[in-house]
Amino acid sequence: MALAELKRVRFRYAGSDHYALDEVTLSAERGEFVLLVGPSGCGKSTLLRVLNGLVPHFYEGDFEGEARVAGLDVRSTPTHILAKHVGMVFQDPENQLFLSSVEREIAFGLENMGLPRAEVKRRVREVLKEFNLESVKDRAPYELSGGQQQKVAIASVMALEPEILALDEPTANLDPLSALEILSLVTRLVNEKGVLALVVEHRLELALRFATRMIVMVDGRIAADGAPRDVLLKSGSIVGYPPVVLTHLLLKRKGLVSDGVPLTSEELARVVIGKWATRYS
Amino acid sequence: MGDAILVENVYFSYEDLPVLKGVTLTVRTGETLAIMGENGAGKTTLIKHFIGLLKPERGRVLVFGVDTREASVAQLARRVGIVFQNPDHQLFAESVEGEVLFTLKNMGYPPDEARAICERVLKLFELDRYRNRSPYSLSVGERKRLAIAAVMSYDPDVLVLDEPTAGQDFFNKSKISKLIFRLKRQGKGVVVVTHDVEFAAQVADRVALMVDGRIIREGPARDVLTDAETLKRARLMMPQIPTAVALLEAEGLKLPRKPLLPGAFYLEILDLLNHRWVGP
């Protein structure tokens, strides 16, 4: 069984007459970096909330279909159990960080799980080291930059050693360099620990290079799901083409390049240089 | 193009924390200026000076010739409309329509005229079908549009948008850029505070980079957004197209017009492949 598995899930928030999720079927495995995109209100956040049980345990409504995370049925498993398997990080870390020091912030979730003191201490030490936060461990999270805060938010959910990391627009308020740092950090967790990351992000020009898979949602449904290059070609009119992709499409229309959509400036430059070299050297 | 706002050697501190350390900047009508830099660089503090919400400790700010220390916020806001990053701080009426009507009433418009303008603005911003709904029932993107609509309703000469694209999807982003182009055509001045370099490449004529309370670079978008070193100091990076152009240059393939956007880049690549720009 896949690590995260949804079968024909439909969900309607209480009091709403339209389905936020409509017949959503997907399965995802360890080691995937899934980029989740689509217009505002398309159901991306609701999908993440299903994974950690906020839907339907906290946000009530009509839930149909089947959702399993690490083999656990989301509907019948309490959220504090699901929290061990799915770490959730939001756009605004200020809503998530509330303790007086980075160290205590990271310890909080572990203490809540009822781990013995020595084990809590060991894991906090490990996480501070791993996320390079030792130098700020005594500082209050609100004193840190937005990028650092987001790092603390990720560190404190990763302390619980979840197999799944769900990030809802984690870089929306960050400058581009901090955003890249956060997305690289997530990639490292995916590659080194085999975490399954699901990341909601609008800025494709930043996020695409990290994704192993891209899912586009429209109106509660999955409109496209697959390799980022393929999905982008299919759904660019919905999610927008990053500038390098747009350039590629213009060149392609002129018959100058073939398929193989570039995801970064480096890839596009390489294609152009190659083209030039075959003509003139 | 005329000078709309002159910021002259402005210093400002919150308590003992200096936030602006000698900022000089001109906002002009008929052009779009992007103020860029990392969080905490002082961008929002700077734009609060544009309507006298904050007054300089040293230096001065002139809005269409009027010193902000000698005018009320209401007077200045009539010429300069600001839409802050979080629309929720700006919306408080019970309905979408009420929001725009309230703003117009505040600006002294008689009820009949206010109603007519409100009608037009809601249509323009595609909010007319929500007219009776509470602003809080709208999506973030729609709330942002409503905040812009309310400010635009009284027709200020300068519109200032603080992080207009943060958290916005592709459709909303395109709507915001279209709006900016239209305002510019009408001769308005537009200021966007942003760290979205692709968006700046698309809409900005001029870019000012802020670091730690100072403007470290200001000039045409084409020059500033291709200056990798200085962008990095402001925790920004070059947009995708200039990055690709720099990589081509490193291989000896020069594109003299420094394109920022896909269309222009594409034309330069065509020229390049037709051998026009290579070698002396």
Interface residues (C-beta under 8 A of the other chain):
Chain A: G38 P39 S40 G41 Q91 S145 G146 E169 A172 N173 L174 D175 P176 L177 S178 L180 H202 R203 E205 I238 V239 G240 P242 P243 V244 L246 T247 L250 L251 K254 L256 T264 S265 E266 L268 A269 V272 I273 K275 W276 R279 Y280
Chain B: G37 E38 N39 G40 S139 V140 G141 E163 A166 G167 Q168 D169 F170 F171 N172 K173 S174 H195 D196 V197 E198 A201 K232 R235 L236 M237 P239 Q240 I241 T243 A244 L247 L248 E251 L253 L261 P262 G263 F265 Y266 I269 L270 L272 L273 H275 V278
